[in-house]
Amino acid sequence: MAFTVVDYIMTRLREQHVDTLFGVPAATCAELFDKASSHGVDPVVTASDLEAGYAADGYARAKGLAAVAVGYGVGTLSMINAIAGAHVERSPVIVLNGGPTVENLNNLKNFDVLFSHSTGRPDTDLNAYELITESAVRVDRAADVPAAVDRAITTAIKRKRPVYVEISKSVWNQGCPMPTGRLSPTNPPAGTEKELATKIVGLIRAANKPLILVGTEIQRYGLADKVADLISKLGVRWSSTLLAKSTLAEKGKGWVGVYHPPHSTPVAKEAVEQADLLVMLGCVFPNGYARLVTGNNGRIVSAYDGKVKIKGGPKQNAEIGALVTELVAAAATAPPGSAPAGVIPAPPPPATGALTYRQVFQRVGAALDDSWIVVPDTFLGDFAAADLPVKGRDAFICGAVWASIGHSVAAAVGISFGSGRRPLVICGDGGFQMTAQALSTMARYGRDPVVVLIDNGIYAYEQFLIDPAYFSNAGAQPKPYVVLNHWDFTKLANSLGVRSATSVDTARAFDDALAAAKTSNAPALIVAKVNPHDLPIELS
């Protein structure tokens, strides 16, 4: 049998350890799903196109590279939000789209005949994805596929961002050359790294209160071991952004906690904001960090996106992996400083009384061990999630920068395929309603995430941003447009195939439900009912 375009793509994906293809099959991409299994790639059909994008994003964050394919136009445009978040938060996803044929494009141009799912413009998907990916390309000939696919995969891995490849649906099963050699997607050093590292370490040694802020690029580029070694050799305090939480194990000398303004713990807030030298490694900042980043140029060293900026100076090229290697070497030339003991989380109190936000996070914190990977949504509990005592490295995945509600439930599908840990989702009821169908995918494929759904009947984060006084007045009414239509969440979960679904309103019942879910290898939903006026202590 001839080696085809689909064979080429699957071969290259397997070389990069991709063993799952997420998506919703359509006539434009069905051939990918037909042949995936023969290459050792499991096709996972999700309950929506948006879920497919989120699932691929979650898989990429856990494993390093993901693939997704949905229908042209109606599928890809539905998925844009998920891929935009992957782009912002450095998650390498390859979007494989079956596009119009040359004949389709000619008929559109010459006779105004719309091809399937066309907007009447020839490049709708291509143009849209150019805005949210690192590269976007259309391929009309089988002979051009190898070069296009190789470039796309290499770019995704080197830049840690999604890429888009649109292949004419007429060429999927056409003959194609076999791959020659293996891809080696690494970023070459810029040649500046040793000099910059020497200067940066010198500044750290000369500072009285230096601190290293660990960002998500450290996890994405596999630099955690080297950065941990750097911190040890320097003997400095360190923190992480929320997006990078658990990139390093959160313990040991110098650890001050996650810095997630404006509601960080007092220890993390003081350590970061009062540091006389702040070295930011691989950080991606949302607006909450603007005050820190824009107002302190004279005491900041930043390294991200292949650039280094020292104390307000010009950006200089530097590959972050080579830079970190040189930083470790430079740090080894002198004895370490004397970092204080790391922050140790306070043990949670016993489970008593009615459920509150605080108790939900206390009970989750008490249950955490190295089998769990926590996946919080964007919701009122963001700042509480930052302080969860997760165990070990790579034990936390979130959408802290893009901040799209509903990400967590669907991303957990992909995480369950890409991580050796069991996803523990914590989300609000508003976010859950965005991607609730993902429970069906979990049940269909025998995945085991546990979803903790905080049920208070409103878009509570929106209410907090609009009128926080509501939460301190038990008689106040929420804004009418933040009130949710109430779902019977347990019955919904049962109807989607999740048999373990329970609703609890006390701390002890929550403990029992989480313990029961952990003993099972099936997906579970725990509906944690809290008063709509309740507020996490971090926001009080």
SESE-846859 format. One record per residue (C-alpha): residue number from 1; residue in three letters; chain; x, y, z. Coordinates in nm, 4 decimals, decimal comma, m for minus. Layout:
// residues N
 pos code unit       xx       yy       zz
 NUM  ala    A        X        Y        Z
...
// end
This chain:
// residues 540
 pos code unit       xx       yy       zz
   1  met    A   0,0000   0,0000   0,0000
   2  ala    A   0,1306   0,3452  m0,0911
   3  phe    A   0,2689   0,5713   0,1779
   4  thr    A   0,0317   0,8697   0,1979
   5  val    A   0,0095   1,2228   0,3286
   6  val    A  m0,1750   1,0938   0,6364
   7  asp    A   0,0965   0,8324   0,6937
   8  tyr    A   0,3601   1,1039   0,6821
   9  ile    A   0,1823   1,3206   0,9382
  10  met    A   0,1192   1,0323   1,1771
  11  thr    A   0,4769   0,9099   1,1491
  12  arg    A   0,6137   1,2510   1,2375
  13  leu    A   0,3706   1,2891   1,5301
  14  arg    A   0,4661   0,9505   1,6739
  15  glu    A   0,8349   1,0425   1,6506
  16  gln    A   0,7548   1,3302   1,8870
  17  his    A   0,5699   1,0948   2,1276
  18  val    A   0,2209   1,2142   2,0336
  19  asp    A  m0,0067   0,9143   2,0889
  20  thr    A  m0,3495   1,0823   2,0864
  21  leu    A  m0,5415   1,2758   1,8206
  22  phe    A  m0,8210   1,4936   1,9591
  23  gly    A  m1,1050   1,6252   1,7499
  24  val    A  m1,4470   1,5993   1,5938
  25  pro    A  m1,4306   1,4098   1,2624
  26  ala    A  m1,5682   1,5726   0,9497
  27  ala    A  m1,5521   1,4976   0,5796
  28  thr    A  m1,2542   1,7317   0,5520
  29  cys    A  m1,0375   1,5432   0,8023
  30  ala    A  m1,1877   1,1948   0,8439
  31  glu    A  m0,8829   1,0311   0,6838
  32  leu    A  m0,6720   1,1315   0,9835
  33  phe    A  m0,9072   0,9461   1,2166
  34  asp    A  m0,9246   0,6474   0,9806
  35  lys    A  m0,5488   0,5878   0,9925
  36  ala    A  m0,4488   0,7159   1,3359
  37  ser    A  m0,4763   0,3808   1,5158
  38  ser    A  m0,2568   0,2008   1,2633
  39  his    A   0,0235   0,4385   1,3646
  40  gly    A  m0,0259   0,3947   1,7376
  41  val    A  m0,2207   0,7191   1,7729
  42  asp    A  m0,5526   0,6877   1,9552
  43  pro    A  m0,8318   0,9047   1,8102
  44  val    A  m1,0333   1,0735   2,0859
  45  val    A  m1,3608   1,2207   1,9626
  46  thr    A  m1,4775   1,4968   2,1941
  47  ala    A  m1,8274   1,6289   2,2540
  48  ser    A  m1,7572   1,9665   2,0910
  49  asp    A  m1,4946   2,1416   1,8822
  50  leu    A  m1,4119   2,3794   2,1669
  51  glu    A  m1,3551   2,0822   2,3960
  52  ala    A  m1,1234   1,9288   2,1367
  53  gly    A  m0,9074   2,2425   2,1435
  54  tyr    A  m0,8982   2,2590   2,5219
  55  ala    A  m0,8216   1,8865   2,5459
  56  ala    A  m0,5318   1,9196   2,3020
  57  asp    A  m0,4055   2,2185   2,4995
  58  gly    A  m0,4172   2,0195   2,8251
  59  tyr    A  m0,2371   1,7249   2,6656
  60  ala    A   0,0346   1,9536   2,5264
  61  arg    A   0,0947   2,1143   2,8662
  62  ala    A   0,1271   1,7728   3,0265
  63  lys    A   0,3267   1,5943   2,7560
  64  gly    A   0,4920   1,8493   2,5280
  65  leu    A   0,3078   1,8415   2,1922
  66  ala    A  m0,0514   1,7717   2,0888
  67  ala    A  m0,2545   1,7275   1,7709
  68  val    A  m0,6155   1,8195   1,6985
  69  ala    A  m0,8376   1,8044   1,3892
  70  val    A  m1,1948   1,9289   1,3435
  71  gly    A  m1,4136   2,0284   1,0499
  72  tyr    A  m1,3213   2,3205   0,8266
  73  gly    A  m1,4874   2,6486   0,9213
  74  val    A  m1,7576   2,5350   1,1605
  75  gly    A  m1,5103   2,3351   1,3673
  76  thr    A  m1,1930   2,5369   1,3444
  77  leu    A  m1,3662   2,8700   1,4077
  78  ser    A  m1,5405   2,7188   1,7111
  79  met    A  m1,1995   2,6106   1,8423
  80  ile    A  m1,0265   2,9475   1,8081
  81  asn    A  m1,0690   3,0450   2,1735
  82  ala    A  m0,8860   2,7327   2,2919
  83  ile    A  m0,5982   2,7734   2,0474
  84  ala    A  m0,5643   3,1434   2,1294
  85  gly    A  m0,5180   3,0464   2,4939
  86  ala    A  m0,2580   2,7897   2,3939
  87  his    A  m0,0725   3,0595   2,2023
  88  val    A  m0,0719   3,3059   2,4913
  89  glu    A   0,0312   3,0450   2,7466
  90  arg    A   0,3015   2,8676   2,5415
  91  ser    A   0,1284   2,5380   2,4679
  92  pro    A   0,2434   2,3615   2,1475
  93  val    A  m0,0614   2,2246   1,9628
  94  ile    A  m0,0591   2,1319   1,5926
  95  val    A  m0,3960   2,2076   1,4321
  96  leu    A  m0,4515   1,9820   1,1288
  97  asn    A  m0,7256   2,1122   0,9035
  98  gly    A  m0,8634   1,9638   0,5847
  99  gly    A  m0,9125   2,2589   0,3545
 100  pro    A  m1,0816   2,3325   0,0207
 101  thr    A  m0,9532   2,1782  m0,3000
 102  val    A  m0,8093   2,3784  m0,5873
 103  glu    A  m1,1366   2,3179  m0,7714
 104  asn    A  m1,3339   2,4515  m0,4729
 105  leu    A  m1,1276   2,7680  m0,4708
 106  asn    A  m1,1600   2,8158  m0,8481
 107  asn    A  m1,5388   2,7718  m0,8319
 108  leu    A  m1,5581   3,0258  m0,5535
 109  lys    A  m1,3443   3,2753  m0,7447
 110  asn    A  m1,5042   3,2339  m1,0865
 111  phe    A  m1,8663   3,1430  m1,0114
 112  asp    A  m1,9276   3,2438  m0,6465
 113  val    A  m2,0064   2,8820  m0,5569
 114  leu    A  m1,9430   2,8312  m0,1854
 115  phe    A  m1,7491   2,5206  m0,0865
 116  ser    A  m1,8506   2,3357   0,2306
 117  his    A  m1,8503   2,5628   0,5391
 118  ser    A  m1,7153   2,8538   0,3364
 119  thr    A  m1,7803   3,2135   0,4375
 120  gly    A  m1,7395   3,3207   0,0751
 121  arg    A  m1,3769   3,4104   0,1296
 122  pro    A  m1,1028   3,1715   0,0206
 123  asp    A  m0,8742   3,2022   0,3221
 124  thr    A  m1,1026   3,2412   0,6241
 125  asp    A  m0,9519   2,9691   0,8434
 126  leu    A  m0,5969   3,0399   0,7321
 127  asn    A  m0,6276   3,4122   0,8007
 128  ala    A  m0,7969   3,3565   1,1370
 129  tyr    A  m0,5318   3,1124   1,2572
 130  glu    A  m0,2471   3,3364   1,1447
 131  leu    A  m0,3541   3,5642   1,4305
 132  ile    A  m0,3362   3,3007   1,7044
 133  thr    A  m0,0591   3,0602   1,6012
 134  glu    A   0,3140   3,0827   1,5531
 135  ser    A   0,2793   2,9714   1,1921
 136  ala    A  m0,0093   2,9006   0,9556
 137  val    A   0,0236   2,7433   0,6120
 138  arg    A  m0,1964   2,5983   0,3363
 139  val    A  m0,0760   2,3009   0,1300
 140  asp    A  m0,2432   2,2028  m0,1976
 141  arg    A   0,0022   1,9376  m0,3258
 142  ala    A   0,1066   1,6117  m0,1656
 143  ala    A   0,4679   1,6752  m0,2614
 144  asp    A   0,4719   1,9871  m0,0438
 145  val    A   0,3393   1,8176   0,2682
 146  pro    A   0,6690   1,6873   0,4143
 147  ala    A   0,8383   2,0251   0,4245
 148  ala    A   0,5270   2,2003   0,5576
 149  val    A   0,4611   1,9446   0,8311
 150  asp    A   0,8263   1,9297   0,9353
 151  arg    A   0,8420   2,3076   0,9634
 152  ala    A   0,5189   2,3214   1,1593
 153  ile    A   0,6173   2,0568   1,4149
 154  thr    A   0,9635   2,2044   1,4521
 155  thr    A   0,8191   2,5527   1,5034
 156  ala    A   0,5655   2,4335   1,7614
 157  ile    A   0,8329   2,2610   1,9688
 158  lys    A   1,0935   2,5355   1,9369
 159  arg    A   0,8554   2,8221   2,0077
 160  lys    A   0,6175   2,6370   2,2453
 161  arg    A   0,3127   2,7695   2,0662
 162  pro    A   0,0402   2,6247   1,8427
 163  val    A   0,0753   2,5957   1,4662
 164  tyr    A  m0,1814   2,5520   1,1880
 165  val    A  m0,1515   2,3292   0,8816
 166  glu    A  m0,4341   2,3374   0,6259
 167  ile    A  m0,4107   2,0560   0,3721
 168  ser    A  m0,6382   2,0292   0,0716
 169  lys    A  m0,8876   1,7542   0,1506
 170  ser    A  m0,8212   1,5995  m0,1903
 171  val    A  m0,4626   1,5002  m0,1068
 172  trp    A  m0,4936   1,3143   0,2264
 173  asn    A  m0,4669   0,9732   0,0601
 174  gln    A  m0,2275   1,0678  m0,2164
 175  gly    A   0,1212   0,9212  m0,2266
 176  cys    A   0,3875   1,1069  m0,0312
 177  pro    A   0,7624   1,0617   0,0273
 178  met    A   0,8526   0,8908   0,3528
 179  pro    A   1,0292   1,0942   0,6242
 180  thr    A   1,4044   1,1211   0,5927
 181  gly    A   1,5865   1,1437   0,9241
 182  arg    A   1,4367   1,2594   1,2496
 183  leu    A   1,3443   1,6132   1,3401
 184  ser    A   1,5726   1,7899   1,5882
 185  pro    A   1,3711   2,0906   1,7017
 186  thr    A   1,6133   2,2825   1,9234
 187  asn    A   1,6864   2,6517   1,9457
 188  pro    A   2,0513   2,7402   1,8773
 189  pro    A   2,2346   2,9626   2,1277
 190  ala    A   2,2632   3,3283   2,0338
 191  gly    A   2,6249   3,3450   2,1490
 192  thr    A   2,5493   3,6048   2,4151
 193  glu    A   2,4482   3,3696   2,6927
 194  lys    A   2,7796   3,3337   2,8817
 195  glu    A   2,8430   3,7069   2,8990
 196  leu    A   2,4852   3,7799   3,0051
 197  ala    A   2,4882   3,5029   3,2657
 198  thr    A   2,8095   3,6333   3,4193
 199  lys    A   2,6595   3,9796   3,4472
 200  ile    A   2,3294   3,8540   3,5923
 201  val    A   2,4950   3,6341   3,8544
 202  gly    A   2,7191   3,9250   3,9475
 203  leu    A   2,4125   4,1402   4,0056
 204  ile    A   2,2510   3,8673   4,2152
 205  arg    A   2,5653   3,8312   4,4294
 206  ala    A   2,5805   4,2071   4,4832
 207  ala    A   2,2134   4,2421   4,5815
 208  asn    A   2,0914   4,2350   4,9414
 209  lys    A   1,7504   4,0824   4,8752
 210  pro    A   1,7541   3,9129   4,5326
 211  leu    A   1,4713   3,6839   4,4232
 212  ile    A   1,4163   3,4554   4,1237
 213  leu    A   1,0632   3,4456   3,9804
 214  val    A   1,0081   3,1223   3,7868
 215  gly    A   0,7869   3,1445   3,4779
 216  thr    A   0,6122   2,8969   3,2535
 217  glu    A   0,8883   2,8778   2,9886
 218  ile    A   1,1007   2,6944   3,2453
 219  gln    A   0,8459   2,4117   3,2448
 220  arg    A   0,7761   2,4220   2,8727
 221  tyr    A   1,1462   2,3971   2,7784
 222  gly    A   1,2258   2,1285   3,0365
 223  leu    A   1,4584   2,3496   3,2420
 224  ala    A   1,3224   2,2742   3,5902
 225  asp    A   1,6211   2,0674   3,7044
 226  lys    A   1,8671   2,3341   3,5960
 227  val    A   1,6731   2,6174   3,7587
 228  ala    A   1,6446   2,4194   4,0833
 229  asp    A   2,0234   2,3722   4,0681
 230  leu    A   2,0693   2,7432   4,0001
 231  ile    A   1,8588   2,8406   4,3027
 232  ser    A   2,0555   2,5989   4,5211
 233  lys    A   2,3944   2,7227   4,3992
 234  leu    A   2,2969   3,0875   4,4489
 235  gly    A   2,1185   3,0374   4,7795
 236  val    A   1,8426   3,2847   4,6903
 237  arg    A   1,4746   3,3207   4,7608
 238  trp    A   1,2397   3,2208   4,4832
 239  ser    A   0,8767   3,2341   4,3806
 240  ser    A   0,6710   3,1434   4,0736
 241  thr    A   0,3869   3,2919   3,8756
 242  leu    A   0,0523   3,1122   3,8958
 243  leu    A   0,0887   2,9861   3,5383
 244  ala    A   0,4174   2,8242   3,6434
 245  lys    A   0,2980   2,6857   3,9778
 246  ser    A   0,4672   2,3510   4,0586
 247  thr    A   0,7271   2,3867   3,7822
 248  leu    A   0,9621   2,3219   4,0748
 249  ala    A   0,8663   2,1397   4,3935
 250  glu    A   0,7282   2,4048   4,6257
 251  lys    A   0,9484   2,3473   4,9268
 252  gly    A   1,3010   2,3920   5,0510
 253  lys    A   1,5225   2,6881   5,1219
 254  gly    A   1,4176   3,0185   4,9745
 255  trp    A   1,0634   2,9214   4,8704
 256  val    A   0,8269   3,2126   4,9489
 257  gly    A   0,5087   3,0952   4,7758
 258  val    A   0,3315   3,1697   4,4481
 259  tyr    A   0,3199   3,5364   4,3533
 260  his    A  m0,0235   3,6059   4,2042
 261  pro    A  m0,1163   3,9721   4,2506
 262  pro    A  m0,3177   4,1490   4,3694
 263  his    A  m0,4044   3,8869   4,6334
 264  ser    A  m0,0794   3,7018   4,7015
 265  thr    A   0,0059   3,5818   5,0515
 266  pro    A   0,1800   3,8482   5,2613
 267  val    A   0,5057   3,6502   5,2562
 268  ala    A   0,5146   3,6167   4,8756
 269  lys    A   0,3975   3,9746   4,8226
 270  glu    A   0,6661   4,1241   5,0458
 271  ala    A   0,9449   3,9012   4,9147
 272  val    A   0,8759   3,9792   4,5482
 273  glu    A   0,7789   4,3429   4,5760
 274  gln    A   1,0604   4,4340   4,8175
 275  ala    A   1,3372   4,2446   4,6366
 276  asp    A   1,6192   4,4759   4,5342
 277  leu    A   1,6886   4,2516   4,2349
 278  leu    A   1,4122   4,0504   4,0692
 279  val    A   1,5257   3,7940   3,8107
 280  met    A   1,2299   3,6793   3,6015
 281  leu    A   1,2966   3,3580   3,4105
 282  gly    A   1,0507   3,2639   3,1360
 283  cys    A   0,7566   3,4589   3,2762
 284  val    A   0,4357   3,5390   3,0860
 285  phe    A   0,2416   3,8108   3,2656
 286  pro    A  m0,1320   3,8903   3,2714
 287  asn    A  m0,2527   4,2381   3,3630
 288  gly    A  m0,2427   4,1708   3,7367
 289  tyr    A   0,1371   4,1832   3,7222
 290  ala    A   0,1472   4,5165   3,5362
 291  arg    A   0,2268   4,7294   3,8403
 292  leu    A   0,5226   4,5095   3,9321
 293  val    A   0,6653   4,4832   3,5812
 294  thr    A   0,6166   4,8393   3,4602
 295  gly    A   0,7165   5,0239   3,7751
 296  asn    A   1,0433   4,8551   3,8655
 297  asn    A   1,2680   4,8569   3,5592
 298  gly    A   1,5712   4,9529   3,7620
 299  arg    A   1,5645   4,6327   3,9652
 300  ile    A   1,4394   4,3760   3,7135
 301  val    A   1,6225   4,1266   3,4949
 302  ser    A   1,3902   3,9416   3,2579
 303  ala    A   1,4491   3,6511   3,0208
 304  tyr    A   1,1693   3,5278   2,7954
 305  asp    A   1,0814   3,4793   2,4280
 306  gly    A   1,4490   3,4505   2,3345
 307  lys    A   1,5376   3,7909   2,4803
 308  val    A   1,7085   3,9240   2,7919
 309  lys    A   1,6554   4,2682   2,9379
 310  ile    A   1,8687   4,3935   3,2266
 311  lys    A   1,7496   4,6815   3,4431
 312  gly    A   1,5688   4,8753   3,1743
 313  gly    A   1,8412   4,8220   2,9165
 314  pro    A   1,7792   4,7132   2,5575
 315  lys    A   1,6569   4,3632   2,4813
 316  gln    A   1,9361   4,1266   2,3799
 317  asn    A   1,9037   3,7921   2,2057
 318  ala    A   1,9553   3,4884   2,4286
 319  glu    A   1,8236   3,1338   2,4075
 320  ile    A   1,6737   3,0543   2,7466
 321  gly    A   1,8085   2,6989   2,7730
 322  ala    A   2,1650   2,8083   2,6979
 323  leu    A   2,1235   3,1074   2,9306
 324  val    A   2,0108   2,8923   3,2233
 325  thr    A   2,3019   2,6527   3,1619
 326  glu    A   2,5459   2,9439   3,1747
 327  leu    A   2,3741   3,0868   3,4834
 328  val    A   2,4310   2,7574   3,6646
 329  ala    A   2,7953   2,7545   3,5598
 330  ala    A   2,8455   3,1137   3,6734
 331  ala    A   2,6698   3,0470   4,0046
 332  ala    A   2,9030   2,7544   4,0757
 333  thr    A   3,2079   2,9819   4,0920
 334  ala    A   3,1271   3,1057   4,4442
 335  pro    A   2,9625   2,9668   4,7600
 336  pro    A   2,5835   3,0050   4,7850
 337  gly    A   2,4147   3,2767   4,9841
 338  ser    A   2,2073   3,2077   5,2916
 339  ala    A   1,8448   3,1715   5,1892
 340  pro    A   1,5809   3,1484   5,4631
 341  ala    A   1,3832   2,8327   5,5205
 342  gly    A   1,1018   2,7782   5,2753
 343  val    A   0,7380   2,8472   5,3503
 344  ile    A   0,5565   2,5460   5,4947
 345  pro    A   0,1763   2,5341   5,4498
 346  ala    A  m0,0245   2,5298   5,7708
 347  pro    A  m0,2059   2,2006   5,8306
 348  pro    A  m0,5786   2,2250   5,7565
 349  pro    A  m0,8231   2,2185   6,0488
 350  pro    A  m1,0678   1,9306   6,0956
 351  ala    A  m1,3653   1,9055   5,8623
 352  thr    A  m1,6591   2,0694   6,0379
 353  gly    A  m1,9622   2,2775   5,9513
 354  ala    A  m2,1246   2,3952   5,6323
 355  leu    A  m1,9133   2,4214   5,3189
 356  thr    A  m1,7433   2,7484   5,2329
 357  tyr    A  m1,4861   2,8376   4,9689
 358  arg    A  m1,2194   2,8273   5,2353
 359  gln    A  m1,3211   2,4798   5,3476
 360  val    A  m1,3324   2,3445   4,9928
 361  phe    A  m0,9709   2,4456   4,9418
 362  gln    A  m0,8683   2,3279   5,2867
 363  arg    A  m1,0249   1,9873   5,2249
 364  val    A  m0,8672   1,9592   4,8796
 365  gly    A  m0,5322   2,0615   5,0288
 366  ala    A  m0,5642   1,7949   5,2964
 367  ala    A  m0,6316   1,5274   5,0331
 368  leu    A  m0,3490   1,6138   4,7941
 369  asp    A  m0,0707   1,3670   4,7353
 370  asp    A   0,1593   1,2955   4,4428
 371  ser    A  m0,1137   1,1085   4,2528
 372  trp    A  m0,3100   1,4269   4,1781
 373  ile    A  m0,2634   1,7045   3,9229
 374  val    A  m0,4798   2,0028   4,0165
 375  val    A  m0,6610   2,1803   3,7314
 376  pro    A  m0,8381   2,4942   3,8566
 377  asp    A  m1,0644   2,6994   3,6345
 378  thr    A  m1,0822   3,0777   3,6100
 379  phe    A  m1,3241   3,1513   3,8921
 380  leu    A  m1,3561   3,3150   4,2319
 381  gly    A  m1,1110   3,0623   4,3768
 382  asp    A  m0,8147   3,1629   4,1557
 383  phe    A  m0,6147   3,3110   4,4408
 384  ala    A  m0,6947   3,0260   4,6778
 385  ala    A  m0,5768   2,7774   4,4145
 386  ala    A  m0,2407   2,9559   4,4030
 387  asp    A  m0,1715   2,8436   4,7595
 388  leu    A  m0,2801   2,4799   4,7330
 389  pro    A  m0,0028   2,2546   4,8714
 390  val    A   0,0436   2,0455   4,5572
 391  lys    A   0,3024   1,7692   4,5769
 392  gly    A   0,6107   1,7557   4,3572
 393  arg    A   0,6596   1,8985   4,0114
 394  asp    A   0,4091   1,9365   3,7301
 395  ala    A   0,1175   1,8956   3,9688
 396  phe    A  m0,0839   2,1986   3,8597
 397  ile    A  m0,2174   2,3250   3,5250
 398  cys    A  m0,4285   2,6360   3,4781
 399  gly    A  m0,5213   2,9099   3,2328
 400  ala    A  m0,3960   3,1962   3,4486
 401  val    A  m0,3167   3,4376   3,1643
 402  trp    A  m0,5820   3,3768   2,8972
 403  ala    A  m0,8381   3,3215   3,1774
 404  ser    A  m1,1162   3,1577   2,9749
 405  ile    A  m1,3822   3,0007   3,1957
 406  gly    A  m1,4541   2,6352   3,1215
 407  his    A  m1,0948   2,5557   3,0248
 408  ser    A  m1,0361   2,3238   3,3203
 409  val    A  m1,3065   2,0619   3,2625
 410  ala    A  m1,2219   2,0097   2,8946
 411  ala    A  m0,8449   2,0419   2,9435
 412  ala    A  m0,8674   1,7631   3,2025
 413  val    A  m0,9677   1,5270   2,9213
 414  gly    A  m0,6360   1,5858   2,7477
 415  ile    A  m0,4401   1,5937   3,0731
 416  ser    A  m0,5782   1,2519   3,1621
 417  phe    A  m0,4175   1,1148   2,8442
 418  gly    A  m0,0942   1,3121   2,8699
 419  ser    A  m0,0070   1,3007   3,2391
 420  gly    A   0,0668   1,0137   3,4742
 421  arg    A  m0,1285   1,1959   3,7432
 422  arg    A  m0,5038   1,1997   3,7966
 423  pro    A  m0,6712   1,5346   3,7194
 424  leu    A  m0,8520   1,7041   4,0065
 425  val    A  m1,0569   1,9857   3,8549
 426  ile    A  m1,1887   2,2730   4,0663
 427  cys    A  m1,4299   2,5029   3,8869
 428  gly    A  m1,7272   2,7291   3,9349
 429  asp    A  m2,0726   2,6412   3,8111
 430  gly    A  m2,0581   2,9110   3,5415
 431  gly    A  m1,7373   2,7737   3,3948
 432  phe    A  m1,8687   2,4186   3,4186
 433  gln    A  m2,1708   2,5096   3,2079
 434  met    A  m1,9352   2,6109   2,9256
 435  thr    A  m1,7823   2,2646   2,8773
 436  ala    A  m1,9957   2,0242   3,0803
 437  gln    A  m2,0191   1,7832   2,7839
 438  ala    A  m1,6561   1,6914   2,8490
 439  leu    A  m1,7893   1,4579   3,1187
 440  ser    A  m1,9256   1,2491   2,8333
 441  thr    A  m1,5810   1,2174   2,6780
 442  met    A  m1,4339   1,1144   3,0135
 443  ala    A  m1,6950   0,8427   3,0521
 444  arg    A  m1,6704   0,7244   2,6912
 445  tyr    A  m1,2947   0,6733   2,7042
 446  gly    A  m1,2729   0,5488   3,0625
 447  arg    A  m1,0770   0,8497   3,1894
 448  asp    A  m1,0719   0,9245   3,5610
 449  pro    A  m1,0752   1,3011   3,6353
 450  val    A  m1,2520   1,4146   3,9498
 451  val    A  m1,4417   1,7405   3,9003
 452  val    A  m1,5153   1,9545   4,2052
 453  leu    A  m1,7890   2,1970   4,1030
 454  ile    A  m1,8509   2,4898   4,3378
 455  asp    A  m2,2221   2,5595   4,3086
 456  asn    A  m2,3326   2,9076   4,4183
 457  gly    A  m2,5724   2,9880   4,1352
 458  ile    A  m2,3952   3,2956   3,9975
 459  tyr    A  m2,0990   3,4093   3,7914
 460  ala    A  m1,9354   3,5000   4,1210
 461  tyr    A  m1,6077   3,6338   3,9826
 462  glu    A  m1,7952   3,8743   3,7570
 463  gln    A  m2,0086   3,9851   4,0526
 464  phe    A  m1,6907   4,0430   4,2546
 465  leu    A  m1,5318   4,2522   3,9809
 466  ile    A  m1,8472   4,4587   3,9262
 467  asp    A  m1,9708   4,5023   4,2847
 468  pro    A  m1,7682   4,3305   4,5592
 469  ala    A  m1,9902   4,4850   4,8294
 470  tyr    A  m2,2490   4,2164   4,7462
 471  phe    A  m2,0417   3,9568   4,9317
 472  ser    A  m2,0428   4,1489   5,2616
 473  asn    A  m2,4190   4,2080   5,2620
 474  ala    A  m2,6241   3,8937   5,3127
 475  gly    A  m2,9388   4,0727   5,1987
 476  ala    A  m2,7947   4,2093   4,8744
 477  gln    A  m2,9120   4,0812   4,5392
 478  pro    A  m2,6608   3,9921   4,2677
 479  lys    A  m2,6614   4,1660   3,9332
 480  pro    A  m2,9425   3,9984   3,7373
 481  tyr    A  m2,7137   3,9153   3,4464
 482  val    A  m2,4738   3,7115   3,6638
 483  val    A  m2,7450   3,4766   3,7900
 484  leu    A  m2,7200   3,1297   3,6377
 485  asn    A  m2,9975   2,8996   3,5297
 486  his    A  m2,9725   2,6229   3,7851
 487  trp    A  m2,8906   2,2764   3,6555
 488  asp    A  m2,9376   1,9473   3,8342
 489  phe    A  m2,5674   1,8733   3,8048
 490  thr    A  m2,5730   1,5194   3,9414
 491  lys    A  m2,8494   1,4073   3,7057
 492  leu    A  m2,6721   1,5764   3,4173
 493  ala    A  m2,3506   1,3896   3,4983
 494  asn    A  m2,5406   1,0605   3,5189
 495  ser    A  m2,7011   1,1265   3,1811
 496  leu    A  m2,3542   1,1810   3,0301
 497  gly    A  m2,2280   0,8485   3,1648
 498  val    A  m2,0643   0,9594   3,4903
 499  arg    A  m2,2090   0,7286   3,7560
 500  ser    A  m2,0290   0,8797   4,0541
 501  ala    A  m2,1986   1,2176   4,1013
 502  thr    A  m2,2904   1,3575   4,4389
 503  ser    A  m2,3925   1,6889   4,5906
 504  val    A  m2,2555   1,7933   4,9316
 505  asp    A  m2,2936   2,0969   5,1559
 506  thr    A  m2,0784   2,0124   5,4587
 507  ala    A  m1,7033   1,9785   5,4985
 508  arg    A  m1,7281   1,6231   5,6305
 509  ala    A  m1,9497   1,5125   5,3413
 510  phe    A  m1,7036   1,6704   5,1003
 511  asp    A  m1,4175   1,4702   5,2563
 512  asp    A  m1,6180   1,1503   5,2221
 513  ala    A  m1,7083   1,2214   4,8586
 514  leu    A  m1,3482   1,2987   4,7623
 515  ala    A  m1,2218   0,9863   4,9388
 516  ala    A  m1,4802   0,7736   4,7605
 517  ala    A  m1,3899   0,9248   4,4244
 518  lys    A  m1,0231   0,8531   4,4826
 519  thr    A  m1,0849   0,4824   4,5408
 520  ser    A  m1,2539   0,4548   4,2009
 521  asn    A  m1,0846   0,4534   3,8613
 522  ala    A  m1,3860   0,6208   3,6978
 523  pro    A  m1,4684   0,9891   3,6470
 524  ala    A  m1,6528   1,1586   3,9312
 525  leu    A  m1,8393   1,4827   3,9924
 526  ile    A  m1,8613   1,6411   4,3373
 527  val    A  m2,1034   1,9338   4,3568
 528  ala    A  m1,9901   2,1521   4,6483
 529  lys    A  m2,2774   2,3821   4,7428
 530  val    A  m2,1724   2,7130   4,9003
 531  asn    A  m2,3607   3,0279   4,9934
 532  pro    A  m2,3624   3,2757   4,7015
 533  his    A  m2,2446   3,5499   4,9405
 534  asp    A  m1,9422   3,3471   5,0483
 535  leu    A  m1,6028   3,4786   4,9437
 536  pro    A  m1,2610   3,3092   4,9514
 537  ile    A  m1,0542   3,4453   5,2382
 538  glu    A  m0,7915   3,5698   4,9899
 539  leu    A  m1,0477   3,8181   4,8556
 540  ser    A  m1,2060   3,9149   5,1866
// end
